[in-house]
Amino acid sequence: MSRPDRRQSLSVIIIAQDEADRIGTCLASVKPVADEIIVLDSGSTDDTVRIAGQFTDQVYQTDWPGYGPQKQRALDKARCDWVLSIDADEALTPELEDEIRTLLQTEPPEIAYRLPWAVTVFGKRLDHGRSARAPLRLFRREGARFSDAQVHEKVILPPGKVGKLTGRLLHYTHRDFGHYLNKSAKYAWLGARKRYDAGKKGQGLTGAVLRAFWVFIQVYVIRRGFMDGRVGFLVAVLYSQGAFNKYAGLWTLRRQERLDKRIEK
């Protein structure tokens, strides 16, 4: 399936819902390097499916089982040597596109690569803070799978070396402040439920405050978010608030569990 000018083939997998304003940019950025593009849509009410169909004939409409299971569905459809898992609100820079193209012309010893983020939020591209992360998105298909987590899924790999590319993965994470609030609340509650179902205690409200403080220190100080100006400060505060909400949500679930047990007695 690989192109004549390279040794390795590449499947691009994307899961989406109501991403008509962003998925076109994503697909246009991966089209030059992809041997196949697989899009799984979970009930979009906008033009997401139509736009995706302009780039690939592998567009599938499904229910929503959670992030991990949905990405696994997409991975199960992939047939190439390598897989690039990219979100609809992300896009390859030309530099990253060239790196991936060059990589596919060789037989690299690595089984996966991390791609450095360049987060754009509230009209500003961040070079530090939230951008000081490199999620694992490019990996050999054989032996790889996604965790079944409802949120914050991970790629589970066989033993092997993981590398890191230098080109940036653009991440347009929030459309506006209202979108951030809705997305943060959703992720916080899913995270709380995930920890509750796993039997995590969370250390109560004190633990929630400490987690929030630590996230702020990580984003603003350790990852140098302060160098991104006022937006960098705002992002650090918002992500610390999200951490607090997640662990406060876990506390409410544990508290309700204790109350229910008292009633049963």
Secondary structure, DSSP 8 states (H G I E B T S, - for coil): ---TT-S--EEEEEEESS-TTTHHHHHHHHTTT-SEEEEEES--SSSHHHHHHTT-S-EEE-----HHHHHHHHHHH--SSEEEE--TTEEE-HHHHHHHHHHHTS--S-SEEE--EEEEETTEE-SSGGGS---EEEEESTT-EE---SSS--EE--S--EEE--S-EEEE--SSHHHHHHHHHHHHHHHHHHHHHTT--TTHHHHHHHHHHHHHIIIIIIT-GGGGHHHHHHHHHHHHHHHHHHHHHHHHHHHHHHHHHHHH-
